Amino acid sequence: MSAPVTAPAPAPWQQYICRACGYVYNEADGDPDGGLAPGTRFCDIPDDWACALCGVTKLDFDLCAAPDPAAPPTRRQPAAPPAPSPTWRPLACWSAPIS
């Protein structure tokens, strides 16, 4: 008697982020307003589909990488303020007298 054949596990749902506006397309949710049913994989989206917020095409989306649970937490350091330019001088506003 042979073992039953099982189908491979479906790939986990992925998310893609728009580089222009930050909109996140979630494959599990789809984009019902844009005509994409829940469960629509990103690779199955037509090339003429547009971002729900800013209208760019799917070429402007990047895969959101899931954080590695084994990686230690990182703290973001605040960005240092830019150093003042040595040639910077305040602008003087001059107005001609009104006659």
Secondary structure in CASP SS format (residue, H / E / C, confidence):
PFRMAT SS
TARGET T0000
AUTHOR 0000-0000-0000
METHOD secondary structure of the structure
MODEL  1
M C 1.00
S C 1.00
A C 1.00
P C 1.00
V C 1.00
T C 1.00
A C 1.00
P C 1.00
A C 1.00
P C 1.00
A C 1.00
P C 1.00
W C 1.00
Q C 1.00
Q E 1.00
Y E 1.00
I E 1.00
C E 1.00
R C 1.00
A C 1.00
C C 1.00
G C 1.00
Y C 1.00
V E 1.00
Y E 1.00
N E 1.00
E C 1.00
A C 1.00
D C 1.00
G C 1.00
D E 1.00
P H 1.00
D H 1.00
G H 1.00
G C 1.00
L E 1.00
A C 1.00
P C 1.00
G C 1.00
T C 1.00
R C 1.00
F H 1.00
C H 1.00
D H 1.00
I C 1.00
P C 1.00
D C 1.00
D C 1.00
W C 1.00
A E 1.00
C C 1.00
A C 1.00
L C 1.00
C C 1.00
G C 1.00
V C 1.00
T E 1.00
K H 1.00
L H 1.00
D H 1.00
F E 1.00
D E 1.00
L E 1.00
C C 1.00
A C 1.00
A C 1.00
P C 1.00
D C 1.00
P C 1.00
A C 1.00
A C 1.00
P C 1.00
P C 1.00
T C 1.00
R C 1.00
R C 1.00
Q C 1.00
P C 1.00
A C 1.00
A C 1.00
P C 1.00
P C 1.00
A C 1.00
P C 1.00
S C 1.00
P C 1.00
T C 1.00
W C 1.00
R C 1.00
P C 1.00
L C 1.00
A C 1.00
C C 1.00
W C 1.00
S C 1.00
A C 1.00
P C 1.00
I C 1.00
S C 1.00
END
